[in-house]
Structure formats: C-alpha cells, structure tokens
C-alpha cells in the first residue's frame, strides 16, 4: 500500500518507518522533510524520498533502522543534508539514483550501492567500510580531517579532495592497517593541499 507524507515546511521529530510489526508498503514524500533523525524502514517496506530535499538535525542523522528484513530506500534525485549517514548491509536495498548527499559527520555506506554525489562538509568525518561513489568531494574552504577505517577502499569516478593555502585537508587511517583510494573514472582528481597518513 502506498502512503504519502506532507509536512508543509514543519520540522518534526524522529521519523520512524515501520518501527513495529512488518511494513510491506511504500512511504513516499510529497514535499521537503526536516526531522531530528530518520531511521529507514526497520521491518520491511520502502521509503521513497521522491526527489525531495531531506534534512536531519540531530547526531543520529539518516540511518538504517536495523533488522535483517528486506527493506528498500530509494533516493531518486533528492538532496540529503545530514549530520550522519549510517547504513549497514543487513537486509537493505538502497538505490542512490542521481541524489546528492551532503554529510557533515560520519559516513557509513555499507557497500550497498554506487552513491552518486557525496560531499563531506564537516571539519571531521570518519568513512567506515569500503564504498563506491560517482563523486566524492571535500570542501576546499574548510579545514577537514577525514578518517578511513583500516583495510578499506573508497572507489570513485571523480574525486575533489583539495583544500587551499589556508585550509589543508588531512586524510588518515583509523590505525596503522592502511586504507586505499581507487580512481575508476576518466574525468578528474583534484588533490592539492593534502596531508596523507597511514596510506596503504
């Protein structure tokens, strides 16, 4: 069963989708959504952002609601503004489509999809697990420290990692185990004013 939600510009609390029982239908946004946090379906069902802008305002951000039951998240051409992105691999089918994710905190992609555009916008972020992107970008006008968990590889067709003369970017591992970046494209890699640590 399709269910639609319209908030008319209101900022709401946590949006729990299918948090009890089994949700087998589809929840479709009809306008932009701002919420403290958004756990995606925890017990089956589909959450479709429907090309709308989704913004989270708390530390838990936009994340996998848990449970191994099959659930689907479809981002379409939405812009997601979140202070954390947290997806594991258990039972989630995530389709990034042409979306843009602006994440100011930690990013856990779960290796679930090829993410389209991911912009890491905060001063510090940890990227957990190995992930694939069309574009992975940092903010040149912000001093940033990006930490990669040991033994992981971030693969992208386009990287924009550069800082500038007053805002250096530091890329480092979570320990001495090493991390990797793999370039899969034919367009560009922008990589000035960088410091590397614990690179494999």
C-alpha positions as CSV (number, residue, x, y, z in Angstrom):
1,X,0.0,0.0,0.0
2,X,1.4,3.4,-0.9
3,X,1.3,6.0,1.9
4,X,2.3,9.7,1.3
5,X,3.5,12.3,3.8
6,X,3.3,16.0,3.6
7,X,4.8,18.3,6.3
8,X,4.1,21.7,4.8
9,X,7.5,23.0,5.9
10,X,7.2,21.9,9.5
11,X,10.3,20.5,11.3
12,X,9.4,17.3,13.1
13,X,11.0,14.8,15.4
14,X,12.3,11.4,14.6
15,X,10.5,9.8,11.7
16,X,10.2,6.1,12.5
17,X,9.2,4.0,9.5
18,X,7.8,0.5,10.1
19,X,9.3,0.5,13.6
20,X,6.9,-2.2,14.8
21,X,5.4,-5.1,13.0
22,X,6.1,-5.5,9.3
23,X,5.6,-2.7,6.9
24,X,5.2,-4.0,3.4
25,X,4.0,-0.9,1.7
26,X,5.7,2.3,0.4
27,X,6.1,5.7,2.1
28,X,6.5,8.5,-0.4
29,X,7.5,12.1,0.5
30,X,5.3,14.8,-1.1
31,X,7.4,17.7,0.0
32,X,10.7,18.5,1.6
33,X,11.3,16.9,5.0
34,X,13.2,18.2,8.0
35,X,13.5,16.0,11.1
36,X,15.7,15.3,14.0
37,X,16.6,11.9,12.6
38,X,15.3,9.5,10.0
39,X,15.7,5.7,10.6
40,X,14.7,3.9,7.4
41,X,12.3,1.0,7.5
42,X,13.2,-1.4,10.2
43,X,10.9,-4.3,9.3
44,X,10.4,-4.3,5.6
45,X,8.8,-1.8,3.2
46,X,10.0,1.0,1.1
47,X,11.0,4.6,1.8
48,X,11.0,6.8,-1.3
49,X,12.3,10.4,-0.9
50,X,10.7,11.2,-4.3
51,X,13.2,13.8,-5.3
52,X,12.5,16.0,-2.3
53,X,15.1,17.6,0.0
54,X,15.6,15.7,3.2
55,X,17.4,17.3,6.2
56,X,18.3,15.8,9.5
57,X,19.3,17.9,12.5
58,X,20.5,15.5,15.2
59,X,23.5,13.4,15.7
60,X,22.0,10.1,14.5
61,X,21.1,11.6,11.1
62,X,19.8,9.4,8.3
63,X,20.4,5.8,9.1
64,X,19.4,2.2,8.7
65,X,16.6,1.3,11.1
66,X,18.0,-2.2,11.7
67,X,16.6,-5.7,11.3
68,X,17.5,-8.1,8.6
69,X,14.1,-8.0,7.0
70,X,14.1,-6.8,3.4
71,X,13.6,-3.0,3.1
72,X,14.2,-0.6,0.3
73,X,15.4,3.0,0.3
74,X,15.1,5.0,-3.0
75,X,16.7,8.4,-3.1
76,X,15.8,9.5,-6.7
77,X,17.2,13.0,-7.4
78,X,16.9,14.1,-3.8
79,X,19.3,16.2,-1.9
80,X,20.0,14.8,1.5
81,X,21.5,17.1,4.1
82,X,22.5,15.1,7.2
83,X,24.9,15.2,10.1
84,X,25.5,11.5,9.8
85,X,24.8,8.8,7.2
86,X,24.7,5.3,8.7
87,X,23.9,2.2,6.7
88,X,24.9,-1.4,7.3
89,X,24.5,-4.3,4.9
90,X,21.7,-6.2,6.7
91,X,18.6,-6.5,4.5
92,X,18.7,-3.1,2.9
93,X,18.3,-2.4,-0.8
94,X,19.5,1.2,-1.3
95,X,19.2,2.9,-4.7
96,X,21.2,6.2,-4.8
97,X,20.0,7.2,-8.3
98,X,21.1,10.8,-9.0
99,X,20.9,12.0,-5.4
100,X,23.4,14.3,-3.7
101,X,24.3,13.6,0.0
102,X,25.8,16.4,2.0
103,X,27.1,14.8,5.1
104,X,28.7,16.9,7.9
105,X,29.6,14.0,10.1
106,X,30.4,10.3,9.8
107,X,29.6,8.3,6.7
108,X,28.9,4.6,6.7
109,X,27.8,3.5,3.3
110,X,27.5,-0.3,3.9
111,X,28.8,-1.0,0.4
112,X,25.1,-1.1,-0.6
113,X,25.2,0.9,-3.8
114,X,27.2,3.2,-6.0
115,X,26.5,6.5,-4.4
116,X,26.1,9.4,-6.8
117,X,27.5,12.6,-5.3
118,X,28.7,12.6,-1.7
119,X,30.0,15.9,-0.2
120,X,31.7,15.6,3.2
121,X,31.1,19.1,4.6
122,X,32.2,18.9,8.3
123,X,35.5,19.6,9.9
124,X,35.9,15.9,10.9
125,X,34.4,12.7,9.4
126,X,35.0,9.0,9.6
127,X,34.2,6.9,6.5
128,X,33.6,3.4,7.6
129,X,33.8,0.4,5.3
130,X,34.5,0.2,1.6
131,X,32.3,2.3,-0.6
132,X,31.8,3.3,-4.3
133,X,30.9,6.8,-5.5
134,X,30.3,8.6,-8.7
135,X,31.8,11.7,-6.9
136,X,33.4,12.0,-3.5
137,X,34.1,15.6,-2.6
138,X,35.5,17.7,0.2
139,X,35.0,21.4,0.8
140,X,38.0,23.4,-0.3
141,X,37.2,26.3,2.0
142,X,37.1,24.2,5.2
143,X,40.0,22.6,7.1
144,X,39.0,19.0,7.2
145,X,40.3,15.7,8.7
146,X,38.8,12.6,7.1
147,X,39.5,9.2,8.7
148,X,39.1,6.0,6.9
149,X,38.7,2.7,8.7
150,X,41.6,0.3,8.4
151,X,41.7,-2.0,5.4
152,X,39.0,-0.2,3.4
153,X,38.9,1.2,-0.2
154,X,37.0,4.2,-1.4
155,X,36.4,3.9,-5.2
156,X,35.1,6.9,-7.2
157,X,34.9,8.0,-10.8
158,X,35.6,11.6,-9.6
159,X,37.4,13.0,-6.6
160,X,37.6,16.6,-5.4
161,X,39.8,16.4,-2.3
162,X,41.7,19.7,-2.5
163,X,42.0,22.2,0.3
164,X,43.6,25.6,-0.2
165,X,46.5,27.6,1.2
166,X,44.7,28.3,4.4
167,X,42.6,25.1,4.7
168,X,44.5,21.9,4.5
169,X,42.8,18.5,4.2
170,X,44.2,15.6,6.2
171,X,43.3,12.1,5.0
172,X,44.2,9.4,7.6
173,X,43.6,5.9,8.7
174,X,41.9,4.8,11.9
175,X,45.1,2.9,12.8
176,X,48.2,1.5,11.1
177,X,46.4,-1.0,9.0
178,X,46.2,1.3,5.9
179,X,43.4,2.5,3.6
180,X,43.1,3.0,-0.1
181,X,41.5,5.3,-2.7
182,X,40.8,3.9,-6.1
183,X,40.0,6.1,-9.2
184,X,37.6,4.4,-11.6
185,X,36.8,7.3,-13.9
186,X,38.2,9.4,-16.8
187,X,37.4,12.9,-15.7
188,X,39.4,14.4,-12.9
189,X,41.0,14.0,-9.5
190,X,41.6,17.3,-7.6
191,X,44.1,16.7,-4.8
192,X,46.0,19.8,-3.7
193,X,46.9,20.9,-0.1
194,X,46.5,17.4,1.2
195,X,48.2,15.5,4.0
196,X,48.2,11.7,4.0
197,X,48.7,9.4,6.9
198,X,48.5,5.6,7.2
199,X,48.0,5.1,3.5
200,X,48.4,1.6,2.3
